[in-house]
């Protein structure tokens, strides 16, 4: 499925956040998040190599099965995080690489999750999500559980979750105050 075409040259605007397609010029920012020891405890490790990050983003520009978003503060335009949509299987998608800076707007985690879910359902035609969370990442496990995700299995490292369309839509309704006008997709 060619999901990335849905965001090429566009930005997704929420209440306090904007999500836009990652570019090669974002390599330093992404690497700084991924190397931050307070942020990367539950992520796959990466090398401290900005050229490798640029190469990854260059390869990303040529494929359409993943969307790698830079999350920006709507007021300042400053980058405040990352999140990806990937691994589309039938009508389900995975999302991750979800990292926010310490200066991200208040409630950025909730809003960015809502944006991802609303965009996936209403603009990509997807109906569910599947993802894994490191077992030690108890806060994120609790976050997803509150949204209605169900743990389907676990191994020694990760808990695996799914969330269906009804649960996603219920979360969008329950948390509507964090995204009161929904999302707007427009050209950059």
C-alpha positions as a Markdown table, in Angstrom:
| # | Residue | x | y | z |
|---|---|---|---|---|
| 1 | Unk | 0.0 | 0.0 | 0.0 |
| 2 | Unk | 1.4 | 3.4 | -0.9 |
| 3 | Unk | 0.5 | 5.4 | 2.2 |
| 4 | Unk | 3.2 | 8.0 | 2.1 |
| 5 | Unk | 1.7 | 9.6 | -1.0 |
| 6 | Unk | -1.1 | 10.9 | 1.2 |
| 7 | Unk | 1.3 | 13.3 | 2.9 |
| 8 | Unk | 3.7 | 14.3 | 0.2 |
| 9 | Unk | 3.8 | 18.1 | 0.1 |
| 10 | Unk | 1.2 | 18.4 | 2.9 |
| 11 | Unk | 1.0 | 19.0 | 6.6 |
| 12 | Unk | -1.5 | 17.7 | 9.1 |
| 13 | Unk | -2.6 | 20.4 | 11.5 |
| 14 | Unk | -4.2 | 19.6 | 14.9 |
| 15 | Unk | -4.9 | 21.9 | 17.8 |
| 16 | Unk | -1.4 | 22.5 | 19.0 |
| 17 | Unk | 0.7 | 20.3 | 16.7 |
| 18 | Unk | 1.5 | 20.0 | 13.0 |
| 19 | Unk | 2.7 | 16.7 | 11.5 |
| 20 | Unk | 4.7 | 16.8 | 8.3 |
| 21 | Unk | 6.7 | 14.4 | 6.3 |
| 22 | Unk | 10.3 | 14.0 | 7.5 |
| 23 | Unk | 13.0 | 15.3 | 5.2 |
| 24 | Unk | 16.8 | 14.7 | 4.9 |
| 25 | Unk | 17.3 | 18.0 | 6.6 |
| 26 | Unk | 15.7 | 16.6 | 9.7 |
| 27 | Unk | 18.5 | 14.1 | 10.3 |
| 28 | Unk | 20.2 | 16.0 | 13.0 |
| 29 | Unk | 17.0 | 16.6 | 15.0 |
| 30 | Unk | 15.9 | 12.9 | 14.7 |
| 31 | Unk | 19.3 | 11.7 | 15.7 |
| 32 | Unk | 19.4 | 14.0 | 18.7 |
| 33 | Unk | 16.1 | 12.5 | 19.9 |
| 34 | Unk | 17.2 | 8.9 | 19.3 |
| 35 | Unk | 20.5 | 9.4 | 21.1 |
| 36 | Unk | 19.0 | 11.1 | 24.1 |
| 37 | Unk | 19.4 | 8.6 | 27.0 |
| 38 | Unk | 16.2 | 9.8 | 28.6 |
| 39 | Unk | 14.2 | 9.3 | 25.4 |
| 40 | Unk | 15.7 | 6.2 | 23.9 |
| 41 | Unk | 15.4 | 3.7 | 26.8 |
| 42 | Unk | 12.7 | 1.8 | 25.0 |
| 43 | Unk | 13.8 | 2.2 | 21.3 |
| 44 | Unk | 16.0 | 0.3 | 19.0 |
| 45 | Unk | 19.5 | 1.6 | 19.3 |
| 46 | Unk | 21.1 | 3.7 | 16.6 |
| 47 | Unk | 24.7 | 4.7 | 15.9 |
| 48 | Unk | 25.8 | 8.3 | 16.6 |
| 49 | Unk | 26.2 | 8.8 | 12.8 |
| 50 | Unk | 24.4 | 11.8 | 11.2 |
| 51 | Unk | 25.3 | 10.6 | 7.7 |
| 52 | Unk | 23.7 | 7.2 | 8.4 |
| 53 | Unk | 20.6 | 9.1 | 9.5 |
| 54 | Unk | 20.7 | 11.2 | 6.3 |
| 55 | Unk | 21.1 | 8.0 | 4.3 |
| 56 | Unk | 18.1 | 6.4 | 6.0 |
| 57 | Unk | 16.0 | 9.5 | 5.2 |
| 58 | Unk | 17.2 | 9.5 | 1.6 |
| 59 | Unk | 16.1 | 5.9 | 1.3 |
| 60 | Unk | 12.8 | 6.7 | 3.0 |
| 61 | Unk | 12.1 | 9.4 | 0.3 |
| 62 | Unk | 12.1 | 6.6 | -2.3 |
| 63 | Unk | 9.6 | 4.3 | -0.6 |
| 64 | Unk | 5.9 | 4.7 | 0.1 |
| 65 | Unk | 5.0 | 2.0 | 2.7 |
| 66 | Unk | 6.0 | 4.2 | 5.7 |
| 67 | Unk | 5.2 | 7.7 | 6.8 |
| 68 | Unk | 7.8 | 9.3 | 9.0 |
| 69 | Unk | 6.4 | 12.4 | 10.6 |
| 70 | Unk | 8.2 | 15.3 | 12.2 |
| 71 | Unk | 5.9 | 16.7 | 14.9 |
| 72 | Unk | 6.0 | 20.5 | 15.2 |
| 73 | Unk | 4.7 | 23.0 | 17.7 |
| 74 | Unk | 1.9 | 24.8 | 15.8 |
| 75 | Unk | 2.7 | 28.2 | 17.5 |
| 76 | Unk | 6.4 | 28.3 | 17.0 |
| 77 | Unk | 7.0 | 25.9 | 14.1 |
| 78 | Unk | 9.8 | 24.2 | 16.2 |
| 79 | Unk | 10.2 | 20.5 | 15.8 |
| 80 | Unk | 9.1 | 18.7 | 19.0 |
| 81 | Unk | 9.0 | 15.1 | 18.1 |
| 82 | Unk | 8.7 | 12.2 | 15.7 |
| 83 | Unk | 6.2 | 9.4 | 15.0 |
| 84 | Unk | 5.9 | 6.8 | 12.2 |
| 85 | Unk | 3.1 | 4.9 | 10.5 |
| 86 | Unk | 4.3 | 1.6 | 9.0 |
| 87 | Unk | 3.7 | -2.1 | 8.5 |
| 88 | Unk | 0.3 | -1.8 | 6.9 |
| 89 | Unk | -1.3 | -5.3 | 6.9 |
| 90 | Unk | -4.8 | -5.4 | 5.3 |
| 91 | Unk | -6.6 | -2.6 | 7.1 |
| 92 | Unk | -4.3 | -2.4 | 10.1 |
| 93 | Unk | -1.2 | -0.3 | 10.6 |
| 94 | Unk | 1.6 | -0.1 | 13.2 |
| 95 | Unk | 2.9 | 3.2 | 14.6 |
| 96 | Unk | 6.0 | 4.0 | 16.6 |
| 97 | Unk | 9.3 | 5.9 | 16.7 |
| 98 | Unk | 7.1 | 8.1 | 18.9 |
| 99 | Unk | 9.5 | 10.5 | 20.7 |
| 100 | Unk | 8.7 | 14.0 | 22.1 |
| 101 | Unk | 11.1 | 16.7 | 23.3 |
| 102 | Unk | 10.9 | 18.0 | 26.8 |
| 103 | Unk | 9.6 | 21.3 | 25.4 |
| 104 | Unk | 6.7 | 19.8 | 23.4 |
| 105 | Unk | 3.4 | 21.5 | 24.1 |
| 106 | Unk | 1.4 | 20.2 | 27.0 |
| 107 | Unk | -0.7 | 17.1 | 26.1 |
| 108 | Unk | 1.4 | 16.6 | 22.9 |
| 109 | Unk | 1.4 | 12.8 | 23.5 |
| 110 | Unk | -2.4 | 12.6 | 23.5 |
| 111 | Unk | -2.8 | 15.0 | 20.6 |
| 112 | Unk | -0.2 | 13.3 | 18.4 |
| 113 | Unk | -1.8 | 9.9 | 19.1 |
| 114 | Unk | -5.2 | 11.3 | 18.2 |
| 115 | Unk | -3.9 | 12.9 | 15.0 |
| 116 | Unk | -2.3 | 9.6 | 14.0 |
| 117 | Unk | -5.5 | 7.7 | 14.6 |
| 118 | Unk | -7.8 | 10.2 | 12.9 |
| 119 | Unk | -5.5 | 10.5 | 9.9 |
| 120 | Unk | -5.2 | 6.7 | 9.5 |
| 121 | Unk | -8.9 | 6.1 | 9.7 |
| 122 | Unk | -10.2 | 9.0 | 7.8 |
| 123 | Unk | -7.5 | 9.6 | 5.2 |
| 124 | Unk | -5.8 | 6.3 | 4.7 |
| 125 | Unk | -8.8 | 4.1 | 5.0 |
| 126 | Unk | -7.3 | 2.0 | 7.7 |
| 127 | Unk | -9.4 | 0.4 | 10.5 |
| 128 | Unk | -7.1 | -0.9 | 13.2 |
| 129 | Unk | -3.6 | -0.7 | 14.6 |
| 130 | Unk | -1.1 | -3.2 | 15.9 |
| 131 | Unk | 2.1 | -2.3 | 17.7 |
| 132 | Unk | 4.6 | -3.4 | 20.4 |
| 133 | Unk | 5.8 | -1.7 | 23.5 |
| 134 | Unk | 8.8 | -2.6 | 25.6 |
| 135 | Unk | 7.7 | -4.3 | 28.8 |
| 136 | Unk | 9.6 | -1.8 | 31.0 |
| 137 | Unk | 7.7 | 1.1 | 29.4 |
| 138 | Unk | 4.8 | 1.0 | 31.8 |
| 139 | Unk | 3.6 | 4.5 | 31.1 |
| 140 | Unk | 3.2 | 3.9 | 27.4 |
| 141 | Unk | 1.5 | 0.5 | 28.0 |
| 142 | Unk | -0.9 | 2.3 | 30.4 |
| 143 | Unk | -1.5 | 5.1 | 27.8 |
| 144 | Unk | -2.4 | 2.6 | 25.0 |
| 145 | Unk | -4.6 | 0.5 | 27.4 |
| 146 | Unk | -6.6 | 3.7 | 28.3 |
| 147 | Unk | -7.1 | 4.3 | 24.6 |
| 148 | Unk | -8.6 | 0.8 | 24.3 |
| 149 | Unk | -5.7 | -1.3 | 23.0 |
| 150 | Unk | -5.7 | -4.9 | 23.9 |
| 151 | Unk | -2.6 | -6.9 | 24.7 |
| 152 | Unk | -2.5 | -9.9 | 22.4 |
| 153 | Unk | 0.8 | -11.5 | 23.5 |
| 154 | Unk | 4.2 | -10.8 | 25.0 |
| 155 | Unk | 7.7 | -12.1 | 24.8 |
| 156 | Unk | 10.7 | -11.4 | 27.1 |
| 157 | Unk | 11.1 | -7.9 | 25.7 |
| 158 | Unk | 7.8 | -6.5 | 24.3 |
| 159 | Unk | 4.1 | -6.6 | 24.8 |
| 160 | Unk | 2.1 | -6.7 | 21.6 |
| 161 | Unk | -1.2 | -4.8 | 21.2 |
| 162 | Unk | -4.1 | -4.3 | 18.8 |
| 163 | Unk | -6.7 | -1.6 | 18.8 |
| 164 | Unk | -9.8 | -1.9 | 16.6 |
| 165 | Unk | -11.8 | 0.8 | 14.8 |
| 166 | Unk | -14.5 | 1.0 | 17.5 |
| 167 | Unk | -12.0 | 1.5 | 20.2 |
| 168 | Unk | -10.1 | 4.1 | 18.1 |
| 169 | Unk | -13.3 | 6.0 | 17.4 |
| 170 | Unk | -14.3 | 5.9 | 21.1 |
| 171 | Unk | -10.9 | 7.3 | 22.0 |
| 172 | Unk | -11.3 | 10.1 | 19.5 |
| 173 | Unk | -14.7 | 11.0 | 21.0 |
| 174 | Unk | -13.5 | 10.6 | 24.6 |
| 175 | Unk | -10.5 | 12.8 | 24.0 |
| 176 | Unk | -12.0 | 15.2 | 21.6 |
| 177 | Unk | -11.1 | 18.2 | 23.8 |
| 178 | Unk | -7.5 | 17.6 | 22.8 |
| 179 | Unk | -8.3 | 17.9 | 19.1 |
| 180 | Unk | -11.5 | 20.0 | 19.2 |
| 181 | Unk | -11.5 | 20.9 | 15.5 |
| 182 | Unk | -10.2 | 17.5 | 14.3 |
| 183 | Unk | -7.3 | 17.6 | 11.8 |
| 184 | Unk | -6.8 | 19.7 | 8.7 |
| 185 | Unk | -4.6 | 18.5 | 5.8 |
| 186 | Unk | -3.3 | 21.2 | 3.6 |
| 187 | Unk | -0.3 | 21.9 | 1.3 |
| 188 | Unk | 2.9 | 23.2 | 2.7 |
